Structure formats: C-alpha cells, structure tokens
C-alpha cells in the first residue's frame, strides 16, 4: 500500500497544508508552506520552506518562520510575500490563544530576513488589526495577499462581517507597515461561510480574483475590474478545481508567466495512517491566464514533460470496447485528444483483478466529467463520494485530457479550462490503465507516460 506521492512536493515527514508566500527571487522559486514540525496532524503551525530552479526538483530548507511564543503567538497562519528593501518579506496571519484566537483575535504581522534562511517578526507588529475596518466587526480574519493596482500597493484579507456573511476586504499602504482600510472588496453570497486565501492577478484593466471556501470543495474564480471605490465588479465567474485542490497561491516567474499553487487536501483520507507520518501534498504548479471571453485558462506546468520516462502511443479509430494500456504504473501521465460524440472513460490505479480502480467518465456532448470513486479503494474508512465537473466544449467537439497520476493523487485537466483533483487511497498495488466506451470513439491519439524525478 503506497500512498505517498513520488513527484509532487511534500516535506520529508509531518503535516503540511496551504502553500504560502510563493515567489520567484534571484533565480529561485521559493515555496513556503503551513507546517507542523512535530506531528503529522494539524497544529503548531510554522512556515516550512523549499526552493527550486525548475519547479520540479526541490531542496528542503530550514524552517523559515517560528511562532513568536514570547509575544503570545502560537500559530503562523497563511500569508504572502513581496520584495521590500531588496529582500523577501512575509505578511501573514498571526494567531494566539484566548483573546488572540483565530475566530476573533487574529492579527496581520510582517516578518523580515537578513540571510534568506530565517525570518523574524518585526517589533512594530501587528501591521493590521481587525478593528481597522470602520463600523465592522471582523472575525475569521485572515490570509493577506499583496498586489499592485494602478501604481498603488493593496492587500486583500478575508473575514466574516458582523457574524452575518463572509467577505474579502481591501487595504492600502505606502510602506508595508501602516495599512488603511479601503472597502469591502467582495461579499460572498452564502452567509457566514469562512472565506480563505484570496488571490488577485492584474491583467491591464482587468483582474482575476480567486478565493477558497473551507466548507466546500470548489475554489471560485472571478474576472472583472476594481471600481474607483475599491470593489470588485464581476464580468464572469467559474470554478478553479472541482476536487481537493485548495488554498491557492500565486507567483510570477522570469518568463512572465503566472503560476498557481495549491494544497491537495487529505480530507478523503479521514485520518488513515498509511505509509508513514506525512499528510498534505502540493499540486504541480499550474500556468494560468484569462482569455478574451473573460474565462480562466489553466494548464499543468509545461516543464513537467521533462519527467516523462517512457511513451506508449495509443491510436484508436472507430473503436468500441475497452483498450488496456501496456504501461503499468502508479506514477504516470495519460495525455491525449479524443473525438467522440459518445461517453468514454479513463481508468487508472486499477489492480489486476479489477477489485480497485478509479474511473473518470467524460460526456463530450454535455461537457461534463465524473469520478464515481466508489471502487477506488477497498478501505472502508476513506471518503469515496463522487465528484462532478464541467468543461468548456471545443468547436470541433474534440476533448483534450491530461491526467497526472501519483500514487494517491490524480490531477485532471480538460480542454485547458477545467481541472479536478482526486485523492485516492487504494489498498491493492495497482497501476493498470485503460480507455473505454460503450459507444464509438471516432478517433483518438493518446500517450501514456511513466513519470519519474
């Protein structure tokens, strides 16, 4: 029973959740993340740290940020980074106990570094308080994200207003030390849901706004603009990922690309102890942008192709039935374009006896796809609820599918517009893959790759 991923990033051991403060600086990609150095369960949150030159091979660095226990801080919650005075500076949510609890007493703190290895909280903290919003009582106030808009520095922070509704709030500064409340940037339509990890990317006069909601699996994106009074005017909206991709972060690389990061939650595992004291995985970074129709476009990192070790090419024409791939691997990629008017499916992580397998069923006419999950594991305790998603249909009716398989992870991309992440915990050792239709696949060109670092 192997569940620990092989080519996705995770610490050597213990708990990890949200990616934090992702940034490209002096030739290296920096990934900070929520980390418990003492246990594989949530708690005791520090900032773990790793660096990479290619976004695929990572070097573990010492813990970057410890809670300032002498100042009443017990957790360093999620946050962002920016360059100030020639160094990476962190802005994050500081949480303590009692009056400093996450519900009503969180604060936004800054941390600086002199050596790029260890960050220290500045004496002036907090740089933001939840009482800074005039006439509003903010709770569950957290996850700052800094961006620039029309020459000014802004920050988004999520927080419930007066115990009535979730919202994201806009602040501004000139020096990263003194922040001023601007306005309620975005209001959630569902009352009191805890909004988390707001991100914003500027594209000229338009912006892409992304946020997570803890209680549901779906991340939301919105394309729009920022009004003169600091509110989001929405042009279009949709879902980032239909599965277990959560708490997105953003960085920008030397090629001018926007990279989206995400935590692949272990919720479906339901506390199962598997093959070691670990929990939490980072997604392969995704390259994102918006198109002329004001839609999110996302694809897996193109450099991922360098990890392909073997290539099985499958050509299907006027095909009905099930095609069994020759490649057998639990660390693989299935990539291809299928032309069909009928429902077809991909199967992976299947054992030789057909007792365990994961199916992704695609309906090209409706533009929907579905992971039943009921046969994905013989372990009764894990969550096997089905997941449904939809995708933008192409004019020629073809469907492009890219599935990254890594033991307990499957990241699925369809037509460059839709994604679904699955967490899968098989009991059997199974790496068989196949494609199947009970209708007709008119034409398909599929590649099955074994993947390795």
VOGU-3710 file (C-alpha; in Angstrom, 3 decimals, decimal comma):
1> xxxxxxxxxx> 0,000/0,000/0,000  1,875/3,064/-1,292  0,107/6,395/-0,962  2,950/8,878/-0,501  3,370/10,754/-3,808  6,656/10,433/-5,676  6,911/13,542/-7,851  4,638/16,025/-6,074  6,237/18,157/-3,363  5,775/17,338/0,310
11> xxxxxxxxxx> 8,032/17,573/3,371  10,152/14,641/4,436  7,612/13,992/7,217  4,755/15,550/9,236  1,825/17,812/8,421  1,678/20,348/5,573  -1,225/22,402/4,301  -1,514/25,741/2,441  1,256/26,973/0,142  2,329/30,402/1,374
21> xxxxxxxxxx> 4,299/33,385/0,114  5,314/31,726/-3,179  7,747/33,979/-5,032  10,494/33,907/-7,682  13,599/35,710/-6,412  17,202/35,777/-7,660  16,844/32,726/-9,897  14,956/30,519/-7,448  11,331/29,677/-6,806  10,536/29,903/-3,092
31> xxxxxxxxxx> 7,749/27,791/-1,646  6,738/28,473/1,943  4,005/26,333/3,444  1,980/25,687/6,582  3,989/23,106/8,505  3,763/21,244/11,799  7,323/20,118/12,610  6,263/17,838/15,472  3,301/15,806/14,183  1,569/14,564/11,025
41> xxxxxxxxxx> -1,695/16,125/12,200  -2,710/19,792/12,005  -1,359/22,130/14,694  1,724/24,072/15,853  1,910/25,915/12,542  5,284/27,187/11,327  6,442/28,197/7,837  8,237/25,372/6,065  10,478/26,406/3,173  11,823/24,863/-0,022
51> xxxxxxxxxx> 13,492/26,238/-3,152  13,705/25,088/-6,761  15,154/26,277/-10,036  12,762/24,268/-12,243  9,577/23,888/-10,122  10,007/20,095/-10,177  13,110/19,297/-8,119  13,025/20,835/-4,651  15,628/21,484/-1,971  14,326/21,452/1,590
61> xxxxxxxxxx> 15,411/24,473/3,614  15,301/25,020/7,399  12,039/26,202/8,940  11,674/29,815/7,816  9,331/31,214/10,453  8,632/30,109/14,037  5,732/31,366/16,170  6,856/34,196/18,473  5,818/32,440/21,668  7,226/35,239/23,827
71> xxxxxxxxxx> 4,746/37,616/22,166  1,706/35,397/22,590  1,790/33,902/19,102  1,082/30,159/18,820  0,496/29,760/15,064  1,788/31,403/11,909  -1,194/31,120/9,559  -1,224/31,647/5,803  0,092/34,737/4,089  2,019/36,149/1,156
81> xxxxxxxxxx> 5,369/37,681/0,254  6,742/40,684/-1,581  10,131/42,331/-2,102  10,965/45,171/0,299  14,423/46,669/0,779  15,880/44,045/-1,557  14,687/41,027/0,451  11,689/38,729/0,622  9,305/39,968/3,281  6,422/37,922/4,684
91> xxxxxxxxxx> 2,961/39,198/5,592  0,885/36,590/7,387  -1,915/35,962/9,869  -0,716/35,725/13,465  -2,829/33,669/15,868  -2,569/33,092/19,606  -4,799/31,845/22,389  -7,636/33,417/24,326  -8,187/36,966/23,056  -5,777/36,209/20,191
101> xxxxxxxxxx> -7,691/33,153/18,901  -8,313/32,710/15,184  -12,020/33,494/15,447  -11,867/36,964/16,948  -8,273/37,912/17,741  -6,125/37,220/14,698  -3,720/39,923/13,513  -1,645/40,511/10,385  2,082/40,501/11,074  5,191/41,163/8,972
111> xxxxxxxxxx> 8,473/39,232/9,135  11,840/40,124/7,615  15,092/38,323/6,908  18,751/39,206/6,671  20,059/35,883/5,367  17,151/34,470/3,304  17,035/31,454/5,616  15,240/32,602/8,780  12,532/35,264/9,052  11,818/37,214/12,244
121> xxxxxxxxxx> 8,688/39,100/13,287  9,234/42,863/13,257  8,862/44,831/16,545  6,095/47,047/15,085  3,631/44,153/14,736  0,747/43,993/14,256  0,731/45,944/10,988  -3,042/45,354/10,646  -5,784/44,809/13,225  -9,312/43,568/12,698
131> xxxxxxxxxx> -10,531/46,761/14,353  -9,149/48,852/11,470  -12,394/48,425/9,474  -14,727/51,287/10,478  -18,158/50,135/11,601  -17,462/46,426/11,012  -16,730/43,570/13,381  -14,441/41,158/11,546  -13,975/37,537/12,615  -12,131/34,625/10,970
141> xxxxxxxxxx> -9,977/37,439/9,570  -7,002/36,018/7,746  -4,776/35,213/4,746  -3,396/38,554/3,458  -2,461/38,861/-0,216  -0,494/41,873/-1,531  -0,792/43,196/-5,096  -0,306/46,418/-7,036  -3,060/48,213/-8,941  -2,589/51,437/-10,883
151> xxxxxxxxxx> 0,621/52,345/-9,091  -0,586/51,692/-5,538  0,012/48,865/-3,077  -3,032/46,951/-1,875  -3,794/43,918/0,256  -6,782/41,565/0,405  -7,745/39,919/3,717  -10,719/37,586/4,158  -13,087/37,966/7,120  -16,676/37,428/8,244
161> xxxxxxxxxx> -18,591/40,679/8,809  -20,683/41,106/11,988  -21,243/37,327/12,139  -23,531/37,698/9,104  -21,607/36,984/5,891  -18,173/36,183/4,529  -16,248/38,844/2,650  -12,826/39,895/1,395  -11,568/43,323/2,461  -9,250/45,770/0,701
171> xxxxxxxxxx> -6,430/47,694/2,415  -3,715/50,019/1,107  -0,253/51,189/2,233  2,780/53,187/1,192  5,369/51,387/3,312  4,082/47,859/4,221  3,949/48,975/7,862  0,874/51,176/8,127  -2,245/49,854/6,383  -5,546/51,672/5,820
181> xxxxxxxxxx> -8,922/50,041/5,273  -10,392/50,913/1,850  -13,613/48,969/1,390  -15,374/45,638/1,379  -13,878/44,296/-1,853  -16,093/41,221/-2,337  -19,078/39,779/-0,497  -19,873/36,071/-0,540  -23,420/35,122/-1,471  -23,583/32,438/1,249
191> xxxxxxxxxx> -23,942/33,654/4,812  -21,111/33,087/7,315  -19,025/30,732/5,184  -15,358/31,088/6,077  -13,587/32,562/3,050  -9,867/31,916/2,793  -6,751/32,574/0,732  -7,832/35,394/-1,608  -5,551/35,913/-4,620  -5,608/38,631/-7,273
201> xxxxxxxxxx> -3,762/38,926/-10,587  -3,829/42,098/-12,683  -4,234/41,923/-16,479  -4,271/45,537/-17,646  -7,629/46,991/-16,613  -8,962/43,543/-15,667  -8,278/41,363/-12,658  -8,562/37,659/-11,881  -9,769/37,110/-8,319  -9,635/33,655/-6,692
211> xxxxxxxxxx> -10,742/32,532/-3,257  -11,345/29,336/-1,293  -14,224/28,390/0,985  -13,376/25,879/3,684  -16,704/24,095/3,922  -16,982/23,136/0,244  -14,608/21,565/-2,255  -14,857/24,170/-5,009  -12,498/27,135/-5,475  -14,075/30,095/-7,255
221> xxxxxxxxxx> -12,585/32,456/-9,832  -13,936/35,819/-10,931  -12,806/38,009/-13,814  -13,650/41,678/-13,544  -12,211/45,043/-12,611  -11,713/47,131/-9,480  -14,020/50,126/-9,173  -12,804/53,544/-8,062  -14,151/52,907/-4,557  -12,298/49,597/-4,201
231> xxxxxxxxxx> -14,905/46,966/-5,001  -14,790/44,037/-7,421  -17,023/44,446/-10,465  -17,550/40,931/-11,848  -17,679/40,123/-15,580  -17,548/36,334/-15,394  -17,016/33,555/-12,853  -16,431/29,825/-12,535  -14,723/27,021/-10,622  -10,946/26,584/-10,428
241> xxxxxxxxxx> -10,996/22,892/-9,460  -13,846/20,514/-8,653  -11,887/18,265/-6,296  -9,359/18,500/-3,481  -7,260/21,445/-4,687  -7,435/24,204/-2,069  -5,841/27,386/-0,675  -4,330/28,670/-3,914  -1,266/30,925/-4,032  0,202/32,923/-6,900
251> xxxxxxxxxx> 3,713/33,704/-8,107  5,255/35,158/-11,257  8,321/33,665/-12,930  11,161/35,016/-15,041  9,240/34,146/-18,231  6,364/36,427/-17,296  4,028/33,543/-16,524  1,522/33,467/-13,688  1,835/30,303/-11,596  -0,955/28,998/-9,397
261> xxxxxxxxxx> -0,127/26,734/-6,467  -2,459/24,678/-4,318  -2,684/22,308/-1,372  -4,084/18,867/-2,191  -6,143/18,188/0,896  -6,124/14,878/2,742  -9,755/15,147/3,832  -10,836/11,975/1,952  -8,192/10,038/3,914  -10,137/10,653/7,143
271> xxxxxxxxxx> -7,131/10,254/9,407  -5,993/6,949/7,905  -2,374/6,117/8,808  -0,832/4,862/5,583  2,817/4,562/4,599  4,440/6,985/7,013  3,960/10,051/9,193  3,017/12,534/6,488  -0,057/14,481/5,444  -0,604/17,035/2,699
281> xxxxxxxxxx> 0,706/17,432/-0,844  1,387/20,427/-3,080  -0,059/20,430/-6,579  2,171/20,641/-9,618  2,175/24,414/-10,296  -0,312/25,465/-12,956  0,198/28,162/-15,588  -2,859/30,408/-15,674  -4,200/33,411/-17,581  -7,532/34,776/-18,804
291> xxxxxxxxxx> -8,848/34,722/-22,372  -10,884/37,177/-24,462  -14,105/35,644/-23,138  -13,045/36,568/-19,580  -12,521/32,942/-18,619  -9,791/31,297/-16,569  -7,321/29,281/-18,661  -5,133/26,782/-16,813  -2,705/24,046/-17,782  -0,217/21,922/-15,927
301> xxxxxxxxxx> 3,336/23,180/-15,916  4,853/22,578/-19,395  8,228/21,669/-17,846  6,503/18,645/-16,345  7,095/16,924/-19,693  10,772/16,534/-18,783  9,714/13,936/-16,199  8,352/11,569/-18,860  10,422/8,381/-18,857  8,566/6,121/-21,331
311> xxxxxxxxxx> 5,992/6,799/-24,043  3,251/4,375/-25,068  1,301/5,741/-28,032  -2,289/4,593/-28,471  -4,162/5,233/-31,723  -7,878/4,402/-31,811  -10,241/4,742/-34,784  -13,914/3,774/-34,874  -13,309/1,977/-31,607  -15,823/0,364/-29,240
321> xxxxxxxxxx> -14,925/-1,502/-26,047  -12,013/-1,266/-23,614  -8,384/-0,746/-24,612  -5,910/-1,965/-21,991  -2,680/0,037/-21,959  0,572/-1,897/-21,862  2,126/0,553/-19,392  1,539/-0,369/-15,757  2,461/2,343/-13,269  1,040/4,281/-10,320
331> xxxxxxxxxx> 3,216/7,294/-11,233  2,107/8,129/-14,745  0,536/10,621/-17,118  -2,279/9,988/-19,588  -2,493/12,697/-22,245  -4,480/12,743/-25,441  -7,187/14,112/-27,713  -10,381/12,149/-28,293  -13,008/12,723/-30,961  -16,313/11,169/-29,955
341> xxxxxxxxxx> -19,991/12,010/-29,599  -20,413/9,284/-27,006  -19,481/8,906/-23,358  -15,987/7,479/-22,788  -13,842/6,935/-19,707  -10,292/6,561/-18,476  -9,397/4,029/-15,792  -6,217/4,113/-13,712  -4,774/2,802/-10,426  -6,506/-0,475/-11,259
351> xxxxxxxxxx> -5,365/-3,790/-9,778  -5,068/-6,942/-11,890  -8,269/-8,490/-10,507  -10,470/-5,455/-11,049  -11,278/-5,046/-7,360  -9,970/-1,469/-7,152  -9,875/1,196/-9,834  -10,598/4,864/-10,407  -12,706/5,913/-13,379  -13,116/9,362/-14,913
361> xxxxxxxxxx> -16,197/9,341/-17,129  -16,409/12,069/-19,790  -19,526/13,187/-21,667  -18,361/15,276/-24,655  -21,856/16,344/-25,682  -22,779/17,737/-22,283  -19,304/18,994/-21,397  -19,282/17,127/-18,077  -16,985/14,651/-16,358  -17,496/12,464/-13,348
371> xxxxxxxxxx> -15,383/10,439/-10,926  -17,631/7,830/-9,206  -14,888/6,888/-6,675  -16,897/4,003/-5,156  -14,425/1,387/-6,424  -11,282/3,466/-5,861  -10,415/1,756/-2,556  -11,260/-1,343/-0,561  -10,526/0,604/2,637  -13,928/1,302/4,132
381> xxxxxxxxxx> -12,942/4,337/6,201  -11,824/6,608/3,338  -14,190/9,067/1,673  -15,407/7,775/-1,690  -18,033/10,364/-2,508  -18,383/11,056/-6,260  -17,116/14,278/-7,831  -18,701/16,003/-10,836  -17,229/18,734/-13,016  -17,888/20,532/-16,279
391> xxxxxxxxxx> -15,674/21,888/-19,043  -15,790/24,280/-21,966  -16,543/22,409/-25,181  -14,381/22,927/-28,258  -15,954/23,935/-31,551  -14,762/20,735/-33,264  -16,127/18,568/-30,455  -12,750/17,084/-29,514  -11,752/16,642/-25,888  -8,181/17,108/-24,713
401> xxxxxxxxxx> -7,418/15,228/-21,498  -4,302/15,335/-19,318  -4,206/13,183/-16,161  -1,268/13,263/-13,713  -1,230/10,146/-11,523  0,992/9,941/-8,449  0,030/7,121/-6,069  -2,697/8,862/-4,050  -3,054/11,892/-6,347  -4,725/12,410/-9,710
411> xxxxxxxxxx> -4,754/15,902/-11,250  -7,095/16,006/-14,252  -7,140/18,797/-16,855  -9,696/19,031/-19,648  -9,595/21,411/-22,616  -7,337/23,871/-20,817  -10,295/25,254/-18,897  -11,280/22,762/-16,236  -9,499/20,799/-13,523  -10,421/18,145/-10,980
421> xxxxxxxxxx> -8,068/16,823/-8,314  -8,710/13,427/-6,730  -7,178/11,931/-3,584  -7,230/8,140/-3,841  -6,143/5,565/-1,242  -6,098/2,068/-2,781  -5,378/-0,965/-0,656  -4,056/-3,066/-3,531  -0,939/-2,462/-5,605  -2,439/-1,405/-8,933
431> xxxxxxxxxx> -1,113/0,637/-11,812  -3,150/-0,603/-14,760  -4,673/1,949/-17,140  -7,300/1,730/-19,888  -9,743/3,716/-22,015  -13,293/2,526/-22,628  -16,508/3,424/-24,446  -19,791/1,627/-24,932  -20,475/3,932/-27,850  -17,947/4,879/-30,515
441> xxxxxxxxxx> -14,624/6,712/-30,355  -14,215/8,053/-33,872  -10,572/8,983/-33,413  -8,114/9,201/-30,528  -4,419/9,833/-30,111  -3,348/9,049/-26,566  0,061/8,905/-24,911  0,717/7,055/-21,672  3,919/8,048/-19,915  5,716/6,665/-16,908
451> xxx> 6,792/9,619/-14,746  9,877/9,885/-12,565  12,024/12,604/-10,975
//
